[in-house]
Amino acid sequence: MDTKTRAGEIVAGLKKEYPIPECTLDYTNAWQLLFNARLAAQCTDKRVNEVAVGLYRRFPTLEDFASADIAELEELIRPTGFFRVKSADLKNAAIMLLSEFGGKVPDNLDDLLKLPGVGRKVANLILGDVYNAPGAVVADTHCIRLSNRLGLCETKDPKKVEFALRELIDPAETNNFCHRLVLHGRAVCQARLPQCEKCCVAHLCKTAGMK
């Protein structure tokens, strides 16, 4: 079986196991997803969701973020770690969204990457979850780990993983596939102790096959 065919079967297997591939970050609009994804760097989604409740109660609009007192913003997001750089990114992103994009989160990669603190991972998340753009690949830690274990790529470089998956997987499936990798990575294919005996795609996995 060639890699592309195997990738298609992995997609099908994970789709059956995780029929609802929801994003694990809570949000009510596009800019909240953008901000939450920035806060999630080096932090769990669970912690971000907890912090976000108070954050958006205090700063409910982009205008509020743009005029926010940076010290207050830092204190609110302190539990997510790296709070100084993250707070600056949120404030400056709000200013840029208002001044350059009319308060709307961009729908293309080039403009998204102009925003402070936004890299390809966050940009692809926005493109996939907000705009349903085909071919969006969120190369986060779960995606990188599982893609390598499954034998879909042989690199830890996020951009190379992104492009490898884009070559192998139906563009209509990539975004949901990445969400399913997160769910599977947390429940079964964990970093330290993968539970191959419980894995729905173990028969398609290069790593499990070597055990």
N, CA, C and O of each residue as an XYZ file, in Angstrom:
844
protein
N       0.844     -1.198      0.000
C       0.000      0.000      0.000
C       0.882      1.252      0.000
O       1.760      1.395      0.851
N       0.648      2.152     -0.950
C       1.473      3.363     -0.984
C       1.028      4.328      0.119
O      -0.044      4.172      0.703
N       1.868      5.320      0.388
C       1.629      6.218      1.526
C       0.346      7.016      1.372
O      -0.362      7.237      2.355
N       0.034      7.450      0.169
C      -1.174      8.256     -0.022
C      -2.428      7.428      0.242
O      -3.379      7.919      0.850
N      -2.432      6.176     -0.211
C      -3.569      5.296      0.049
C      -3.696      5.017      1.539
O      -4.798      5.016      2.088
N      -2.572      4.783      2.183
C      -2.564      4.529      3.628
C      -3.057      5.756      4.388
O      -3.795      5.638      5.366
N      -2.642      6.931      3.931
C      -3.101      8.173      4.565
C      -4.614      8.297      4.487
O      -5.262      8.706      5.450
N      -5.172      7.944      3.337
C      -6.622      7.996      3.179
C      -7.335      7.050      4.133
O      -8.398      7.380      4.659
N      -6.758      5.881      4.356
C      -7.361      4.920      5.283
C      -7.216      5.388      6.735
O      -8.095      5.140      7.561
N      -6.112      6.063      7.040
C      -5.939      6.633      8.380
C      -6.982      7.721      8.630
O      -7.574      7.792      9.707
N      -7.197      8.564      7.625
C      -8.225      9.603      7.724
C      -9.587      8.964      8.009
O     -10.323      9.428      8.880
N      -9.915      7.907      7.281
C     -11.205      7.234      7.457
C     -11.316      6.597      8.840
O     -12.369      6.658      9.474
N     -10.233      5.991      9.302
C     -10.248      5.342     10.608
C     -10.449      6.331     11.747
O     -11.213      6.079     12.678
N      -9.753      7.460     11.659
C      -9.897      8.474     12.701
C     -11.257      9.165     12.629
O     -11.807      9.571     13.652
N     -11.790      9.294     11.430
C     -13.112      9.902     11.273
C     -14.180      9.036     11.939
O     -15.114      9.550     12.555
N     -14.033      7.736     11.810
C     -14.989      6.823     12.455
C     -14.852      6.866     13.972
O     -15.850      6.812     14.691
N     -13.618      6.963     14.457
C     -13.363      6.967     15.897
C     -13.760      8.301     16.547
O     -14.244      8.333     17.678
N     -13.549      9.394     15.815
C     -13.840     10.731     16.343
C     -14.743     11.467     15.345
O     -14.269     12.304     14.578
N     -16.037     11.153     15.359
C     -16.947     11.721     14.352
C     -17.132     13.231     14.457
O     -17.486     13.880     13.472
N     -16.897     13.797     15.644
C     -17.061     15.244     15.824
C     -15.687     15.855     16.120
O     -15.253     15.862     17.272
N     -15.005     16.365     15.100
C     -13.636     16.876     15.271
C     -13.612     18.334     15.713
O     -13.178     19.204     14.958
N     -14.071     18.603     16.918
C     -14.173     19.978     17.379
C     -12.826     20.545     17.813
O     -11.960     19.828     18.313
N     -12.677     21.837     17.609
C     -11.526     22.546     18.148
C     -11.634     22.545     19.662
O     -12.722     22.748     20.201
N     -10.538     22.323     20.352
C     -10.575     22.247     21.809
C     -10.395     23.607     22.481
O     -10.348     23.693     23.708
N     -10.296     24.660     21.688
C     -10.294     26.023     22.228
C     -11.708     26.587     22.131
O     -12.356     26.471     21.091
N     -12.181     27.192     23.203
C     -13.506     27.811     23.201
C     -13.422     29.212     22.595
O     -12.457     29.939     22.828
N     -14.434     29.580     21.820
C     -14.479     30.934     21.256
C     -15.880     31.216     20.720
O     -16.650     30.300     20.431
N     -16.184     32.484     20.597
C     -17.486     32.876     20.056
C     -17.359     33.657     18.752
O     -18.359     33.877     18.068
N     -16.156     34.076     18.401
C     -15.945     34.785     17.134
C     -14.509     34.566     16.669
O     -13.688     33.995     17.387
N     -14.228     35.022     15.479
C     -12.931     34.741     14.847
C     -11.761     35.329     15.624
O     -10.737     34.666     15.789
N     -11.897     36.558     16.102
C     -10.742     37.164     16.785
C     -10.483     36.512     18.138
O      -9.340     36.481     18.595
N     -11.520     35.992     18.785
C     -11.286     35.265     20.032
C     -10.519     33.967     19.765
O      -9.642     33.596     20.546
N     -10.842     33.278     18.674
C     -10.071     32.078     18.335
C      -8.623     32.451     18.042
O      -7.702     31.750     18.461
N      -8.423     33.536     17.335
C      -7.076     34.012     17.035
C      -6.301     34.287     18.321
O      -5.160     33.850     18.469
N      -6.920     35.009     19.246
C      -6.258     35.354     20.500
C      -6.026     34.122     21.372
O      -4.959     33.969     21.968
N      -7.023     33.250     21.444
C      -6.878     32.038     22.260
C      -5.763     31.143     21.717
O      -5.013     30.540     22.485
N      -5.660     31.062     20.406
C      -4.604     30.254     19.803
C      -3.233     30.834     20.136
O      -2.276     30.086     20.338
N      -3.134     32.143     20.193
C      -1.867     32.775     20.594
C      -1.556     32.461     22.051
O      -0.411     32.167     22.395
N      -2.562     32.523     22.900
C      -2.357     32.220     24.322
C      -1.984     30.764     24.545
O      -1.339     30.432     25.539
N      -2.387     29.892     23.622
C      -2.170     28.455     23.793
C      -0.727     28.023     23.553
O      -0.369     26.876     23.821
N       0.098     28.934     23.050
C       1.513     28.584     22.863
C       2.138     28.250     24.211
O       2.097     29.061     25.135
N       2.717     27.054     24.325
C       3.345     26.591     25.564
C       2.362     26.572     26.734
O       2.746     26.770     27.887
N       1.087     26.331     26.420
C       0.059     26.280     27.455
C      -1.037     25.329     26.981
O      -1.243     25.162     25.779
N      -1.733     24.712     27.920
C      -2.808     23.790     27.542
C      -4.053     24.561     27.106
O      -4.301     25.676     27.565
N      -4.821     23.954     26.224
C      -6.078     24.560     25.800
C      -7.024     24.712     26.985
O      -7.770     25.688     27.069
N      -6.993     23.757     27.890
C      -7.862     23.813     29.066
C      -7.571     25.064     29.888
O      -8.496     25.758     30.312
N      -6.308     25.352     30.114
C      -5.939     26.533     30.879
C      -6.349     27.810     30.141
O      -6.851     28.756     30.748
N      -6.129     27.822     28.827
C      -6.513     28.995     28.037
C      -8.014     29.233     28.139
O      -8.447     30.372     28.312
N      -8.806     28.180     28.033
C     -10.255     28.329     28.122
C     -10.669     28.904     29.475
O     -11.602     29.703     29.555
N      -9.982     28.500     30.522
C     -10.279     29.021     31.861
C      -9.936     30.513     31.953
O     -10.719     31.311     32.469
N      -8.764     30.871     31.450
C      -8.311     32.259     31.498
C      -9.199     33.154     30.621
O      -9.480     34.301     30.970
N      -9.630     32.614     29.488
C     -10.399     33.400     28.523
C     -11.718     33.916     29.088
O     -12.199     34.969     28.670
N     -12.301     33.193     30.023
C     -13.577     33.631     30.608
C     -13.436     35.021     31.232
O     -14.211     35.926     30.923
N     -12.461     35.184     32.097
C     -12.233     36.477     32.727
C     -11.677     37.508     31.766
O     -11.988     38.695     31.870
N     -10.854     37.059     30.830
C     -10.223     37.973     29.875
C     -11.264     38.690     29.029
O     -11.210     39.910     28.877
N     -12.222     37.930     28.474
C     -13.213     38.543     27.592
C     -14.349     39.211     28.361
O     -15.095     40.014     27.801
N     -14.476     38.884     29.616
C     -15.406     39.644     30.452
C     -14.856     41.062     30.662
O     -15.600     42.043     30.641
N     -13.548     41.142     30.862
C     -12.917     42.454     31.087
C     -12.706     43.207     29.783
O     -12.873     44.426     29.745
N     -12.342     42.508     28.713
C     -12.094     43.134     27.412
C     -12.971     42.456     26.349
O     -12.490     41.588     25.620
N     -14.237     42.839     26.253
C     -15.162     42.127     25.363
C     -15.047     42.476     23.885
O     -15.612     41.768     23.051
N     -14.333     43.546     23.531
C     -14.234     43.952     22.129
C     -12.782     44.191     21.736
O     -11.907     44.328     22.590
N     -12.544     44.237     20.429
C     -11.204     44.558     19.933
C     -10.787     45.956     20.372
O      -9.617     46.199     20.669
N     -11.739     46.863     20.410
C     -11.440     48.222     20.849
C     -10.943     48.224     22.300
O     -10.050     48.991     22.660
N     -11.533     47.356     23.118
C     -11.096     47.257     24.511
C      -9.655     46.757     24.597
O      -8.865     47.248     25.403
N      -9.322     45.772     23.757
C      -7.953     45.256     23.752
C      -6.976     46.329     23.244
O      -5.879     46.485     23.780
N      -7.385     47.051     22.221
C      -6.504     48.055     21.634
C      -6.154     49.157     22.636
O      -5.059     49.716     22.583
N      -7.074     49.471     23.542
C      -6.834     50.532     24.520
C      -6.505     49.980     25.912
O      -6.462     50.730     26.888
N      -6.275     48.680     25.995
C      -6.061     48.041     27.296
C      -4.783     48.520     27.974
O      -3.781     48.811     27.320
N      -4.844     48.593     29.288
C      -3.638     48.823     30.083
C      -2.819     47.535     30.050
O      -3.303     46.477     30.453
N      -1.588     47.626     29.573
C      -0.793     46.425     29.336
C      -0.518     45.659     30.623
O      -0.446     44.430     30.605
N      -0.363     46.368     31.740
C      -0.102     45.690     33.017
C      -1.316     44.869     33.449
O      -1.171     43.762     33.966
N      -2.492     45.407     33.238
C      -3.708     44.669     33.586
C      -3.878     43.453     32.679
O      -4.261     42.374     33.133
N      -3.593     43.639     31.416
C      -3.686     42.539     30.458
C      -2.693     41.434     30.816
O      -3.026     40.250     30.764
N      -1.491     41.825     31.173
C      -0.475     40.846     31.579
C      -0.950     40.028     32.775
O      -0.768     38.811     32.813
N      -1.549     40.690     33.737
C      -1.984     39.996     34.942
C      -3.096     38.992     34.639
O      -3.134     37.908     35.222
N      -3.984     39.348     33.743
C      -5.091     38.456     33.401
C      -4.622     37.195     32.684
O      -5.179     36.118     32.896
N      -3.605     37.320     31.839
C      -3.167     36.155     31.064
C      -1.919     35.498     31.656
O      -1.370     34.570     31.063
N      -1.474     35.965     32.804
C      -0.276     35.418     33.442
C      -0.291     33.885     33.536
O       0.747     33.268     33.296
N      -1.425     33.240     33.876
C      -1.426     31.771     34.005
C      -1.089     31.017     32.722
O      -0.776     29.828     32.781
N      -1.144     31.675     31.566
C      -0.837     30.986     30.309
C       0.662     30.956     30.017
O       1.094     30.290     29.076
N       1.461     31.673     30.815
C       2.902     31.708     30.590
C       3.288     32.716     29.515
O       2.466     33.085     28.676
N       4.548     33.161     29.546
C       5.058     34.129     28.562
C       4.099     35.308     28.421
O       3.853     35.799     27.320
N       3.559     35.755     29.568
C       2.453     36.704     29.551
C       2.841     38.082     29.031
O       1.986     38.804     28.517
N       4.093     38.459     29.153
C       4.480     39.788     28.676
C       4.440     39.864     27.147
O       3.853     40.790     26.586
N       5.052     38.909     26.489
C       5.060     38.940     25.025
C       3.668     38.650     24.475
O       3.267     39.222     23.461
N       2.934     37.766     25.139
C       1.579     37.454     24.668
C       0.654     38.658     24.807
O      -0.141     38.936     23.909
N       0.751     39.370     25.921
C      -0.114     40.535     26.117
C       0.183     41.609     25.073
O      -0.734     42.239     24.546
N       1.461     41.813     24.777
C       1.828     42.787     23.741
C       1.284     42.365     22.381
O       0.802     43.198     21.614
N       1.362     41.065     22.084
C       0.853     40.563     20.807
C      -0.661     40.762     20.690
O      -1.152     41.160     19.634
N      -1.400     40.489     21.770
C      -2.856     40.647     21.718
C      -3.230     42.118     21.512
O      -4.068     42.440     20.669
N      -2.616     42.985     22.271
C      -2.916     44.426     22.139
C      -2.563     44.929     20.738
O      -3.365     45.622     20.110
N      -1.387     44.591     20.252
C      -0.960     45.067     18.938
C      -1.749     44.426     17.808
O      -1.988     45.058     16.779
N      -2.154     43.175     17.995
C      -2.989     42.526     16.984
C      -4.345     43.214     16.904
O      -4.873     43.423     15.812
N      -4.908     43.566     18.050
C      -6.188     44.267     18.068
C      -6.076     45.606     17.338
O      -6.948     45.972     16.550
N      -4.991     46.329     17.610
C      -4.768     47.614     16.939
C      -4.673     47.415     15.427
O      -5.268     48.174     14.661
N      -3.931     46.403     14.999
C      -3.768     46.161     13.561
C      -5.067     45.700     12.907
O      -5.393     46.125     11.799
N      -5.805     44.834     13.591
C      -7.079     44.373     13.038
C      -8.021     45.551     12.812
O      -8.727     45.604     11.805
N      -8.030     46.484     13.741
C      -8.918     47.640     13.628
C      -8.430     48.629     12.574
O      -9.225     49.162     11.799
N      -7.122     48.871     12.549
C      -6.586     49.919     11.670
C      -6.384     49.468     10.229
O      -6.509     50.267      9.301
N      -6.069     48.179     10.043
C      -5.737     47.712      8.695
C      -6.768     46.763      8.086
O      -6.815     46.596      6.867
N      -7.589     46.146      8.927
C      -8.514     45.144      8.394
C      -9.969     45.396      8.790
O     -10.808     44.499      8.702
N     -10.257     46.613      9.222
C     -11.635     46.958      9.530
C     -12.256     46.135     10.646
O     -13.474     45.964     10.695
N     -11.420     45.627     11.538
C     -11.921     44.835     12.648
C     -12.252     43.403     12.283
O     -12.834     42.680     13.092
N     -11.894     42.978     11.081
C     -12.186     41.627     10.612
C     -10.897     40.807     10.533
O      -9.873     41.288     10.048
N     -10.959     39.585     11.009
C      -9.803     38.692     10.912
C      -9.600     38.313      9.450
O     -10.544     37.856      8.806
N      -8.403     38.486      8.909
C      -8.161     38.193      7.493
C      -8.485     36.747      7.124
O      -8.424     35.840      7.955
N      -8.832     36.563      5.842
C      -9.199     35.234      5.356
C      -8.132     34.633      4.447
O      -8.412     33.709      3.682
N      -6.899     35.162      4.531
C      -5.819     34.632      3.704
C      -4.527     34.573      4.517
O      -4.331     35.337      5.461
N      -3.672     33.665      4.133
C      -2.455     33.380      4.893
C      -1.527     34.586      4.981
O      -1.002     34.887      6.054
N      -1.321     35.274      3.870
C      -0.372     36.390      3.856
C      -0.752     37.462      4.863
O       0.103     37.947      5.604
N      -2.029     37.838      4.899
C      -2.458     38.881      5.831
C      -2.462     38.385      7.272
O      -2.117     39.134      8.185
N      -2.841     37.151      7.478
C      -2.817     36.600      8.834
C      -1.409     36.614      9.410
O      -1.219     36.898     10.592
N      -0.434     36.310      8.583
C       0.947     36.247      9.051
C       1.529     37.625      9.358
O       2.605     37.721      9.948
N       0.840     38.681      8.971
C       1.276     40.026      9.307
C       0.945     40.382     10.754
O       1.548     41.287     11.332
N      -0.014     39.669     11.333
C      -0.476     39.994     12.678
C       0.548     39.580     13.726
O       1.152     38.515     13.598
N       0.757     40.382     14.747
C       1.734     40.060     15.795
C       1.440     38.713     16.457
O       0.311     38.441     16.866
N       2.473     37.879     16.554
C       2.341     36.602     17.234
C       1.685     35.499     16.431
O       1.483     34.398     16.943
N       1.351     35.775     15.184
C       0.664     34.769     14.365
C       1.653     34.101     13.418
O       2.264     34.754     12.572
N       1.799     32.782     13.578
C       2.619     31.985     12.673
C       1.729     31.107     11.816
O       0.509     31.275     11.810
N       2.316     30.191     11.108
C       1.562     29.360     10.174
C       0.545     28.473     10.900
O      -0.546     28.231     10.382
N       0.895     27.993     12.087
C      -0.022     27.122     12.825
C      -1.324     27.846     13.145
O      -2.410     27.339     12.864
N      -1.211     29.021     13.726
C      -2.402     29.793     14.084
C      -3.149     30.240     12.831
O      -4.378     30.189     12.785
N      -2.411     30.674     11.824
C      -3.047     31.122     10.587
C      -3.859     30.005      9.944
O      -4.979     30.235      9.488
N      -3.305     28.806      9.905
C      -4.033     27.679      9.324
C      -5.247     27.294     10.157
O      -6.260     26.856      9.613
N      -5.152     27.453     11.470
C      -6.305     27.187     12.317
C      -7.461     28.126     11.967
O      -8.608     27.695     11.853
N      -7.149     29.402     11.800
C      -8.165     30.377     11.417
C      -8.745     30.044     10.042
O      -9.962     30.066      9.857
N      -7.890     29.743      9.100
C      -8.355     29.443      7.744
C      -9.265     28.217      7.733
O     -10.272     28.192      7.026
N      -8.912     27.210      8.512
C      -9.704     25.991      8.524
C     -10.981     26.106      9.318
O     -12.051     25.729      8.840
N     -10.879     26.631     10.543
C     -12.041     26.636     11.435
C     -13.001     27.790     11.172
O     -14.212     27.632     11.327
N     -12.486     28.925     10.784
C     -13.342     30.092     10.556
C     -13.815     30.163      9.111
O     -14.987     30.431      8.845
N     -12.894     29.921      8.180
C     -13.221     30.125      6.772
C     -13.380     28.827      5.975
O     -13.627     28.856      4.770
N     -13.237     27.697      6.657
C     -13.406     26.390      5.996
C     -12.565     26.268      4.725
O     -12.998     25.681      3.732
N     -11.373     26.824      4.773
C     -10.497     26.792      3.607
C      -9.932     25.385      3.403
O      -9.414     24.800      4.354
N     -10.014     24.833      2.214
C      -9.441     23.512      1.960
C      -7.925     23.544      2.062
O      -7.288     24.536      1.708
N      -7.358     22.455      2.547
C      -5.905     22.349      2.620
C      -5.271     22.939      3.858
O      -4.045     22.952      3.973
N      -6.082     23.436      4.800
C      -5.523     24.009      6.027
C      -4.974     22.891      6.912
O      -5.694     21.951      7.249
N      -3.708     22.994      7.284
C      -3.047     21.999      8.126
C      -2.446     22.692      9.340
O      -1.546     23.523      9.210
N      -2.946     22.347     10.517
C      -2.445     22.926     11.764
C      -1.378     21.990     12.324
O      -1.693     20.990     12.970
N      -0.128     22.320     12.072
C       0.989     21.455     12.479
C       1.394     21.763     13.915
O       2.431     22.379     14.163
N       0.552     21.321     14.866
C       0.877     21.499     16.278
C       1.646     20.276     16.776
O       2.009     19.400     15.990
N       1.888     20.224     18.070
C       2.721     19.146     18.616
C       2.114     17.763     18.399
O       2.838     16.802     18.137
N       0.780     17.656     18.507
C       0.134     16.360     18.282
C       0.236     15.958     16.817
O       0.549     14.811     16.497
N      -0.030     16.903     15.939
C       0.042     16.631     14.503
C       1.440     16.176     14.107
O       1.588     15.212     13.357
N       2.453     16.852     14.599
C       3.830     16.504     14.246
C       4.189     15.125     14.792
O       4.764     14.305     14.076
N       3.853     14.866     16.055
C       4.192     13.587     16.675
C       3.494     12.425     15.974
O       4.138     11.438     15.616
N       2.205     12.536     15.782
C       1.440     11.433     15.205
C       1.749     11.232     13.727
O       1.790     10.096     13.254
N       1.963     12.301     13.006
C       2.283     12.169     11.582
C       3.586     11.411     11.391
O       3.718     10.618     10.459
N       4.553     11.656     12.275
C       5.815     10.927     12.212
C       5.638      9.474     12.628
O       6.156      8.572     11.970
N       4.910      9.242     13.713
C       4.698      7.869     14.172
C       3.937      7.041     13.139
O       4.232      5.865     12.925
N       2.963      7.671     12.512
C       2.147      6.958     11.520
C       2.908      6.711     10.219
O       2.488      5.902      9.391
N       4.032      7.414     10.047
C       4.816      7.247      8.826
C       4.333      8.099      7.675
O       4.567      7.768      6.512
N       3.653      9.207      7.990
C       3.178     10.111      6.945
C       4.237     11.155      6.596
O       4.135     11.828      5.570
N       5.244     11.287      7.443
C       6.370     12.175      7.174
C       7.538     11.748      8.058
O       7.385     10.925      8.960
N       8.694     12.318      7.783
C       9.876     12.031      8.591
C      10.593     13.347      8.879
O      11.745     13.542      8.492
N       9.907     14.221      9.548
C      10.470     15.521      9.895
C       9.720     16.099     11.082
O       8.523     15.862     11.249
N      10.430     16.859     11.904
C       9.805     17.551     13.029
C       9.585     19.030     12.708
O       9.080     19.783     13.541
N       9.963     19.436     11.510
C       9.789     20.822     11.104
C       8.307     21.069     10.776
O       7.765     20.429      9.875
N       7.647     21.989     11.497
C       6.207     22.190     11.308
C       5.802     22.504      9.870
O       4.801     21.979      9.380
N       6.561     23.346      9.198
C       6.205     23.714      7.830
C       6.324     22.518      6.892
O       5.497     22.344      5.997
N       7.350     21.696      7.095
C       7.522     20.509      6.249
C       6.420     19.482      6.517
O       5.953     18.814      5.595
N       6.007     19.358      7.783
C       4.891     18.467      8.109
C       3.626     18.967      7.429
O       2.875     18.188      6.841
N       3.397     20.270      7.514
C       2.222     20.883      6.875
C       2.168     20.549      5.389
O       1.132     20.122      4.880
N       3.279     20.744      4.702
C       3.292     20.502      3.265
C       3.212     19.014      2.930
O       2.626     18.640      1.913
N       3.789     18.169      3.767
C       3.717     16.732      3.537
C       2.275     16.249      3.633
O       1.819     15.484      2.783
N       1.558     16.689      4.656
C       0.165     16.267      4.816
C      -0.714     16.823      3.714
O      -1.666     16.175      3.281
N      -0.397     18.006      3.269
C      -1.182     18.611      2.186
C      -1.047     17.804      0.894
O      -1.971     17.754      0.082
N       0.107     17.178      0.715
C       0.312     16.343     -0.473
C      -0.422     15.011     -0.373
O      -0.819     14.441     -1.389
N      -0.603     14.511      0.850
C      -1.136     13.166      1.051
C      -2.646     13.110      1.264
O      -3.280     12.103      0.948
N      -3.222     14.177      1.794
C      -4.598     14.117      2.272
C      -5.508     15.019      1.454
O      -5.120     16.117      1.055
N      -6.710     14.546      1.211
C      -7.732     15.307      0.511
C      -7.865     16.686      1.173
O      -8.076     16.760      2.383
N      -7.746     17.779      0.403
C      -7.825     19.118      0.984
C      -9.085     19.358      1.813
O      -9.065     20.145      2.759
N     -10.172     18.688      1.463
C     -11.418     18.858      2.212
C     -11.349     18.213      3.594
O     -12.193     18.482      4.450
N     -10.341     17.358      3.814
C     -10.237     16.602      5.069
C      -9.140     17.106      6.006
O      -9.115     16.738      7.181
N      -8.240     17.937      5.503
C      -7.035     18.245      6.285
C      -7.328     18.905      7.634
O      -6.746     18.525      8.650
N      -8.224     19.886      7.647
C      -8.478     20.609      8.891
C      -9.060     19.690      9.965
O      -8.590     19.679     11.103
N     -10.078     18.925      9.599
C     -10.678     18.003     10.563
C      -9.711     16.888     10.946
O      -9.729     16.414     12.082
N      -8.875     16.471     10.013
C      -7.873     15.459     10.308
C      -6.946     15.935     11.423
O      -6.618     15.170     12.330
N      -6.526     17.194     11.356
C      -5.639     17.735     12.388
C      -6.333     17.791     13.747
O      -5.710     17.507     14.769
N      -7.610     18.153     13.768
C      -8.352     18.139     15.032
C      -8.435     16.716     15.586
O      -8.323     16.503     16.794
N      -8.630     15.762     14.706
C      -8.723     14.364     15.152
C      -7.373     13.862     15.670
O      -7.326     13.038     16.583
N      -6.288     14.353     15.094
C      -4.970     13.983     15.615
C      -4.788     14.491     17.039
O      -4.187     13.809     17.869
N      -5.299     15.676     17.328
C      -5.229     16.211     18.695
C      -6.008     15.300     19.642
O      -5.507     14.923     20.702
N      -7.221     14.955     19.259
C      -8.059     14.100     20.106
C      -7.407     12.736     20.307
O      -7.399     12.205     21.418
N      -6.865     12.173     19.237
C      -6.237     10.855     19.311
C      -4.922     10.921     20.093
O      -4.580      9.997     20.831
N      -4.197     12.019     19.922
C      -2.937     12.191     20.633
C      -3.124     12.304     22.135
O      -2.273     11.863     22.907
N      -4.223     12.886     22.545
C      -4.504     13.021     23.976
C      -5.058     11.733     24.571
O      -4.722     11.368     25.698
N      -5.907     11.049     23.813
C      -6.596      9.883     24.360
C      -5.794      8.595     24.239
O      -5.861      7.741     25.124
N      -5.033      8.442     23.153
C      -4.405      7.150     22.849
C      -2.913      7.268     22.543
O      -2.087      6.649     23.214
N      -2.574      8.056     21.539
C      -1.183      8.123     21.073
C      -0.437      9.231     21.807
O      -0.010     10.220     21.212
N      -0.295      9.042     23.099
C       0.324     10.052     23.946
C       1.839     10.090     23.748
O       2.442      9.130     23.268
N       2.431     11.204     24.124
C       3.844     11.416     23.846
C       4.734     10.365     24.503
O       5.611      9.798     23.850
N       4.514     10.103     25.785
C       5.408      9.201     26.513
C       4.996      7.741     26.432
O       5.849      6.854     26.444
N       3.697      7.486     26.351
C       3.243      6.102     26.402
C       2.089      5.867     25.433
O       0.931      5.836     25.848
N       2.394      5.702     24.141
C       1.331      5.422     23.178
C       0.670      4.074     23.458
O       1.350      3.073     23.684
N      -0.639      4.060     23.441
C      -1.398      2.845     23.732
C      -1.819      2.180     22.425
O      -2.982      2.230     22.024
N      -0.850      1.564     21.782
C      -1.071      0.999     20.451
C      -2.167     -0.071     20.441
O      -2.843     -0.270     19.432
N      -2.332     -0.757     21.575
C      -3.348     -1.810     21.631
C      -4.764     -1.239     21.582
O      -5.717     -1.970     21.309
N      -4.907      0.063     21.844
C      -6.218      0.719     21.806
C      -6.408      1.563     20.546
O      -7.448      2.196     20.368
N      -5.407      1.569     19.683
C      -5.407      2.482     18.545
C      -6.224      1.947     17.373
O      -6.050      0.805     16.946
N      -7.110      2.784     16.867
C      -7.981      2.399     15.755
C      -7.255      2.338     14.416
O      -7.787      1.798     13.446
N      -6.046      2.885     14.356
C      -5.282      2.856     13.109
C      -3.918      2.196     13.299
O      -3.001      2.429     12.512
N      -3.782      1.384     14.327
C      -2.505      0.720     14.600
C      -2.069     -0.154     13.426
O      -0.876     -0.281     13.152
N      -3.043     -0.760     12.728
C      -2.719     -1.642     11.593
C      -2.175     -0.866     10.401
O      -1.661     -1.454      9.449
N      -2.291      0.464     10.459
C      -1.794      1.319      9.377
C      -0.556      2.122      9.801
O      -0.001      2.892      9.018
N      -0.142      1.926     11.042
C       0.901      2.749     11.635
C       2.278      2.096     11.491
O       2.451      0.919     11.809
N       3.235      2.852     11.020
C       4.592      2.346     10.838
C       5.246      2.045     12.199
O       5.953      1.046     12.329
N       5.025      2.872     13.187
C       5.635      2.681     14.498
C       5.059      1.481     15.225
O       5.803      0.678     15.788
N       3.737      1.350     15.219
C       3.088      0.216     15.882
C       3.520     -1.095     15.217
O       3.652     -2.118     15.889
N       3.735     -1.065     13.919
C       4.121     -2.258     13.191
C       5.510     -2.751     13.517
O       5.849     -3.899     13.229
N       6.336     -1.874     14.129
C       7.698     -2.271     14.482
C       7.777     -2.881     15.883
O       8.832     -3.367     16.293
N       6.667     -2.855     16.612
C       6.697     -3.386     17.993
C       6.555     -4.894     18.003
O       6.559     -5.507     19.070
